[in-house]
Amino acid sequence: MSLRIRVLLMVVGVYLVGFAISAVLTVRTVEARVAQQATGQIRRIAAALGRTRIALNERTLGPLSEVFGCPLALWTRGASEARLVHTIDTTDDAAIHRRLQAPATRPGEVFELAVGGRSYWASAQPLEGPPGGPSRWIAAMSDRAAARQTARAAARQFVGLLLATAAALGVATYAIMLRLTGRIGRLARRVAASSPEPIGPVPRHGDELERLNATFAALQERLAAYQRQLVEQARLATTGKLAASVVHEVRNPLSAIKLTAQMLAEASLDDERRRQGFDVILTEIGRLGLLCDELLTLAGRRQTRRQRLDLAEIVHELRVLLEPQLRRCKVALDDQSPRESVELVGDRDQLKQMLLNLLLNAIEASSAESTITLTLTGDTEEVAIELRDHGPGFPPAVRAAEPETFWSTKQTGGGIGLAVVRKIVQNHGGTLELCNAPDGGAVVRVHLPRSDGETG
């Protein structure tokens, strides 16, 4: 069953239930109102005739009944049935006489009178007469069947109005639902067509909402499959870039070791040349060990050993270590670190590796006769490291790269160093900012908390 038919049946059904309740209440309300009007009218007629100066007898009772539009009865209380005069269409005078002579009949009270298979409302009043004379009474009556007919006629008009309203509401609801379901159907087709690959025909079973839901479910499954493919492709791309970076970083030390080993194999070498060759091999092996440490840090497999350390001391050690390379590249290092200690809690080896990577990158990016500025400051909450060179600066892709992404601006670099720096800063709960100075060159800012904020 289509959605518009279901909604139409629901709306019309609810309306018809409300209509049935309203019809019953309306009939009862109209009947009560008609009964109130009829009883009030006969009470007023009886009261008026009780005060009238017109002689009430068998000759005047009929015309008065026609004038007031209701049956009348005249009798003498305590007298025989022969003294009863009435205009009711019946010959059962005995039944009328027994009810009217009942002691419970009181002036102005409305009571029921059943005679000749019909039921009447009646109200009686004593007539004004000479004191000590017989008590004469007049009663005005209203046919209950006629009142009921009037109430039912009014109720039928109300029911007809409600039925007409129900029909109009049904037509309007069907028209609205026809437009709504049409739009839902078009939406389902557009959703199905928006998929890069066909998701199959829109199911024909169920209503429009069920078909739209099935279409969205199929599209969601397709999007989830696309997402899994993208994640797998990103993983493979990252793995491939890492493999290329590792091969690039390993090949240079291996080539140097190979050439040095071939040189040492020559018998004509003196002891000094052999000692220099072994120094080269040991240096390149150290580079390979450093690369392994970087890969372990990047993979999160290297345990972080936190301790209280002096960052200014690490900077001094690196300045001494890099002095030969600074002289060879003709680059000056302006160390603006304070002479007093700058303490924090962290992994000494990882933080030293981070600073070494940043300094090596700055040296390789700097041109000859330029200066690298290293600033180390701190307050009670954190330590700030700022390193600035006068090289080409960072391209936007490097500044926006994620920690696991490998970027390099050097022809001989694989991009692992910067990714390792990001990972170490993240392990220590710090922040890394890469930007370019207004007058040229790259600026690296590292903020590290003094306390042990991360357990990484």
N, C-alpha and C positions, 0 to 999 in steps of 0.2 A: 504494500500500500504506500502510495507516495506521501511525501511530507505534507503537501498542501491538503490532501484529503484527511489525513490524521488530525492536523490542526483545525481544519474546518469542523470535523466531527466533535472534537474536544470543545471548541468555542460554542458551537450550537448546542451541544449536550449540556454544558454548564449553564448556558442561557435558558434552555428549556427547563432545567431543574429549578432555576430561580424563577422562571415564569410560572411553573406549577405551584410553587410556594406562594408567589405573589397572587396568583388567581384564587387560591383557597382563602388567603387572608382578605383579598378584595371582596369575594362573595360574602364572607362573614361580616366584613365591615359594612358593606352595602345593606345586607339584611338587617343588621343591628340599627343602622341609620334609618332605614325605612320603617322598622318597627317603632323606633323612637318618635319619628314624625307622626306615624299613624296613631299611636297611643296618646301623644300630646294633643293631636287634633280632636280625638273623641273626648278627651278630658275637658278641653275647652268648650266643645259643643254641649256636652252634658251640663257644664257649669252655666253656660249662657241660657239653656232652656230651663234650668232650675230657677233662674231669676226672671224669666220672661213674663210679661203681662198677657201674653196671648193665651187664649183658652186652649188647653191641650186636651183633645178628645179623639175619638175615632175618625172624625171628619178632617181635622187639621194635621194629624200625625203623618199621613201620606204625603201631602204637599211639603211639609217641613223636611221629611226624609229625602225628597228629591232636591230640595234647596241645599241641604247640607251634604248630600251625596253619600249618605251612610244609613244603614238600618237603624230604626228607633223602636223603643219598647216603653209602654206606659202601663203601670200597674199600681195597685193599692196593697200595701204591705199588710199581711194578715187576712186579706180577703180571699175569696175563692178564685179559681182559675177563670171564671167567667168575666172577672173584672180586668183581665189582661188584654192589652191592645198592642200590636207590634206590626212592623213592616218587613219582617224576615220572611224569605221565600221558603216557608215550611209549614206543615200542618201539625207538627209535634208541639202543640202549645203546652202540654204537661211538662216536658223537659225544660222548656224555657221558664215556666212558672216555678218549678222546683229550684232552679239555680238562682233566680232573681229573689225568691222568698228566703234564701239562705241567710241566717243571722250574720254570717261573716261579711256580707256585703256592706261596705262602708262608703260614705260619700267621697268622691274623687279618686277612689282606688281603681286600678285597672285589674281586671280579672278575666279569666278565659271562660268562654261559653261554647260548649259543643252541642250542636243540634243539627239534625238532618244530614249527618255525615260531613258536616263542615265545622270549622273552628273559627271563633271570633274573639277579638279583644273587645272588652266592654268596660264602660265607666258609667256609674250611676250617680244621680243627685236627687235629693228630696225636693219636691216642689213646695213653694211657699203657699200656705193655706191658712184658714182660720184656726186659732188655737183650740185644741181639744177635738179637732176634726180628724178624719182618717188620714193616715200618712200615705201620700201619693208620691211615686218615684218615676223619674224619667231616666232612660239608659240610651247612650249612643254606642254604636258598635262598628267595628271595622273587620272586614273579611281577611283573615290571615293568608289565605291562598292568593288573594289579589296582591297583597303586599309582597308575598314571596315572588310572584310573577314580575312585579316591578323591579325587585332586587336582581332577579336573574337576567332580566333584559339589560340592566345596566352592566352586570358582570359580563354578559356576552359581548357588549360593545368594547369593554376593557380587554377581554381575551382576544378579540379581533385585532385590536390595536397592538397587543403584544406579539401576536403571530406575524403581523405585517412587519413589525420591527425586527423579529427574528429572521424573517426572510431577507430583509435589507441587510442585516448584519452578516448573514451567511454569504450573500453575494459580495459584500465589501471584503469580508475575510478571504474569500476564495480569490478575489482579484489581487489583493495584497500578497497572499501567499504564492500566487502564480508568478508575480514579478520577483518575489524573494527567492523562490526555488529556481527560477530562471537564472538569476544572478549567481546563486550557489553552484549551479551546474556549469555556468561559464567559468567561474573561479576554479572549479575542479579541473576543467579542461586546460585552463591557462597554467595551473600548477603542474599538470602532467607534461605540458609542452615546454615548461621552463627548465626541465632537466636536460643536462647536456646529452644524455642518452635516453632513448625511449624507456619509460618505466612500465610499459604494457598498457593495454586498454583499460579505461576506467570501468570498474566493476558495475554491472547492471543490477545486481541484487540489492535489496534494501532501498531506503529512501535517499533523498539528495544529501542529507547530512552524513549518512553512513558511507556513501560513495566518496564524499569529500574527505572524510576521515581516513578511508582506505587509501585515497590518493596521497594524502599527507604522510601516512605511515610508510607507503612505498618510497616516497621522495626522501623521507628521513633515513630509511635504510640505505638508499643510494648515496646520500650525503655522508652517512657514517662510513660507507665503503670508500668513498673518495677521501675522507679524512684519514682513514687507515693507510690508504695508498700514499697520501702526502707525507704522513709521519714516517712511513717506511722509506720513501724517497729521500726525505730530509736526513734520516739516519744513515742511509747509504752514502749520501753526498758528504755528510760530516765525516763518516768513516773513510771515504776516499780521500777527502782533503787532508785528514789527519795522517793517513798512510803516505800521501805525497809529501807532507811536511816532514814526517819522520825520515823518509828516504832521503830527502834533501839535506836534512841536518846530519844524518849518519854518513852520507856519502863523502862529504868533505874530510872528516877525520879519518875515515877508512882509506881514502886516497892518499892522505898525508902519511899514514902508517905504512901503506903499501910501498910508496916511493922511498920512504926512509929505510924500510926493511930491505928493499932491493939495493939501496946504497950501502947498507951495512954488510951485505953479502960480498961486497968487493974486498979482496984480500989486501989491496994497496992502501986502504984507509989507515991513517994514524990514530992514535988514542984520543986526541982532542976531537977529531971529526966523529969518531964513534960515540964519545960522550955526548956531543951535541945531538947526534941522531937518536940516542936513547932518551934524551930530554924531550925531543919532539914527540916521540912515541908516547911517553908518559903524559905529556900535555894533552895530546889528542885523546888518550884514554880517559883523562879527566873530563874532557868535553863530552865524551860519550856517557860518562857517569852522571854528569850534570843534566844531560838530556833525559836520562832514565828517571832522575829525580823529578824533573819537570813533568814527564808523562804520568808518573805516579801521583803527583799533586793534582794534575788536571783530571785524572780519573777518580780522584777522591779516595785512593787506596793508601795514601800516605798519612799515617797517624799524626795528628797535631799534638805536639808536646808543649803545653803552655807553662810558662814560667815568667817571673819578673825579670825584665831585661832593660838594658840601656841602649836606646836607638842611636844616640849620638856616637856611642862606641862602635856600633856596626858601620855607621857612615865613615868613621875614621879608618876602619879596617879596609873598607872598599876603596877609599881614596888612595891608600898605600898600594893595594892590589892592582888598581887600574892605572897607576902612574906611568908604567912603561908604555901602555897603549895610548894614553893621552899624549905623551911626548911623540910617539910615532905618528899619530894623526894630527899633531900640531893643534890640539884643542885644549883650552884651559878650563879647569873646574873651579868655580867660585863657590866655595863651601861657606854658607852663612849659618851653619848650625851653631847653637849656643855651646859655650865651653863647659857649662854644667851639664849634668846628666839629664836625659829625657826618658823617663821610665814609663813602661807600660807592661801589660801582661799579654804574652803571645808566644808563638813558636819562633825561636831565634833563627833556625835554619831557613824556614819559609820566608820570614821577613827579609833576611839577608839575600835570599834568592830573588825576591821581588825587587829590592833596590838594585841588585846587580843587573837584572834584566832591563830595568828602566834606564840605568846609566849606560849600559852597552848600546841600547837603542839610540839614546841621545848622542853618544859619541859617533856612531856610524852614520847618523843623520846630519851631523854638523859638518859644516865646511871648514877648511883649514883657516887658522888664525881666528876662530870664533870662540865664544865662551859659553859654558854650560853653568847655569846658576842653580844651586841646590839650597833650599830653605827648609829648615826644620823648626817648627814652633809647637807650643803646647799650652794647654790650660788645665784646669782641674778635671775636665771631662774627657778631652780627646787630644790626640797628637795629629798635627797637620804637616804633610810633606808636599813641597812644591818643587817640581823640576822643570826647568825651561831651557830649551836650546834655540839655536838660530838656523834651523834647517827648513825644509819645505813645509812643515806642518802636517797635520792630520787631514786626510780626505774625509768627507762626511760619512762614508761607509764604515770607516774604522771607528769613528766616534759613536755610531749607532749599533755596533756589533754586539752580539750577545757573548757571554763568557765562553761558550763552547765553540764560537766561530773563530776561524783562523784568518787573520789579515796581516799583510805585511806590505810596507811601502818600499822595501829594499829588494834589489835584484837577487840577492843571495840569501834571503830569509824565507823561512817557511811559515811565519806567523804564529808559532807556538808560544813565544815569549810573552806577548801581550795577553793571550788567553790564560796563561799561567798567572800573570799578575792579577787579572780579574778574579781568578779562582782563589788566590791567597787572600786578597782583600775581602772577598765574600766570606771565607772561612773565619776571618777575624771580626766579622760584624761591621766592617767599614764601608766606605763609599769611594768610588773611583770616578774621577772627572777628567775627560780628555777634551781639550779645546785648543784654539790657536790664538796667539798673541796678536793684538792689533797691528804691531809693526813687524809681524812675521815670526815664524818659529812655532814649535809645539810647546804646550803647557800641560803638565800632568799634575793633578792634585789628588792626594790620597788622605783621607781622614780615617783615623783608627781610634776606637775607644780605649781609654787607659785601662779600664777594668775588663774582666773576662766576659764579654757580652755574648759571645757565640761559642758553641761547643763543637762546631763543624768538624 
